Amino acid sequence: MTAIALHGPLRTASAHLATDVDLIQGSTRRLLLALLELDEADLAAPASSGLGTKRHVLARLVRQSDRATAALELRTAPIPDDALLRAPLPAVVDAVTSSLGATLAALTTMAPGSPMHAAIGIATEHLAWLELTHVDLADDYAVTHIPNPALDAVAAHLHDEPNSPFAPLVAA
């Protein structure tokens, strides 16, 4: 079967999505490595944003990631529960890893009929959540550590979501 060449706006959108997926892969890798450094006491420690514990930060990320995956797969997002707020560290690591992996898979194998521009918006928002979660979670990762290519996604998130749980991280 011969692949159909993409032209014009679809080609540009496809390249943009591919760039975002590359950034998301790097951000996911950094975040998961930081997660593996945590222990139970770290999960109970306050988040940098001051909005709950690091466990709360991870639970919010899983909810966001699950919503992104559902949107990409054109299905209804699961109803969030608070199980991660009581789960032991291995279960939290498993939930975060599974959720982020599912989102990456959905971004790289989009459901038939998924609009490319919607996928780009979802990818950009997911990238912002990954980077800002890392800042909120890790004591040694600040906003100044966010890679330059991801800063646009972070800025767009903070502009579009005035009540973002990450707003305290950049309020000065």
VENLIN-V213958 format. One record per residue. RES is the residue in one small letter. OMEGA is omega in whole degrees, 0 to 359 (none if undefined). BURIAL is b if it has 24 or more other C-alpha atoms within 12 Angstrom, else e. Layout:
# VENLIN-V213958
res=<RES & RES>
omega=<OMEGA & OMEGA>
burial=<BURIAL & BURIAL>
This chain:
# VENLIN-V213958
res=<m & t & a & i & a & l & h & g & p & l & r & t & a & s & a & h & l & a & t & d & v & d & l & i & q & g & s & t & r & r & l & l & l & a & l & l & e & l & d & e & a & d & l & a & a & p & a & s & s & g & l & g & t & k & r & h & v & l & a & r & l & v & r & q & s & d & r & a & t & a & a & l & e & l & r & t & a & p & i & p & d & d & a & l & l & r & a & p & l & p & a & v & v & d & a & v & t & s & s & l & g & a & t & l & a & a & l & t & t & m & a & p & g & s & p & m & h & a & a & i & g & i & a & t & e & h & l & a & w & l & e & l & t & h & v & d & l & a & d & d & y & a & v & t & h & i & p & n & p & a & l & d & a & v & a & a & h & l & h & d & e & p & n & s & p & f & a & p & l & v & a & a>
omega=<181 & 177 & 178 & 179 & 177 & 181 & 171 & 185 & 180 & 178 & 178 & 179 & 179 & 178 & 178 & 180 & 179 & 177 & 179 & 180 & 176 & 179 & 179 & 178 & 179 & 180 & 178 & 180 & 180 & 181 & 180 & 176 & 177 & 179 & 181 & 177 & 185 & 172 & 182 & 180 & 178 & 180 & 180 & 181 & 178 & 175 & 179 & 180 & 184 & 182 & 179 & 180 & 176 & 175 & 177 & 180 & 181 & 177 & 177 & 179 & 180 & 178 & 180 & 181 & 177 & 177 & 179 & 180 & 180 & 179 & 179 & 181 & 178 & 177 & 179 & 179 & 177 & 177 & 182 & 172 & 184 & 184 & 181 & 180 & 179 & 186 & 175 & 183 & 181 & 179 & 177 & 179 & 179 & 181 & 180 & 181 & 181 & 182 & 180 & 177 & 179 & 179 & 177 & 179 & 180 & 179 & 183 & 177 & 185 & 179 & 176 & 180 & 178 & 179 & 183 & 183 & 175 & 179 & 178 & 178 & 179 & 180 & 180 & 179 & 180 & 178 & 178 & 179 & 180 & 183 & 182 & 174 & 179 & 178 & 182 & 187 & 190 & 179 & 184 & 180 & 182 & 178 & 180 & 178 & 180 & 180 & 182 & 181 & 181 & 184 & 178 & 179 & 179 & 179 & 179 & 179 & 183 & 177 & 185 & 184 & 183 & 179 & 180 & 176 & 181 & 181 & 179 & 181 & 184 & 178 & 181 & none>
burial=<e & e & e & e & e & e & e & e & e & e & e & e & e & b & e & e & b & e & e & b & b & e & b & b & b & e & b & b & e & b & b & b & e & b & b & e & e & b & e & e & e & b & b & e & e & e & b & b & b & e & b & e & b & b & b & b & b & b & b & b & b & b & b & b & b & b & b & b & b & b & b & b & b & e & e & e & e & e & e & e & e & e & e & b & b & e & e & e & b & e & e & b & b & e & b & b & b & e & b & b & b & b & b & b & b & b & b & b & e & b & e & e & e & e & e & b & e & e & b & b & b & b & b & b & b & b & b & b & b & b & b & b & b & b & b & b & b & b & e & e & e & e & b & e & e & b & b & e & e & b & b & e & b & b & b & e & b & b & e & e & e & e & e & b & b & b & b & e & b & e & e & e>
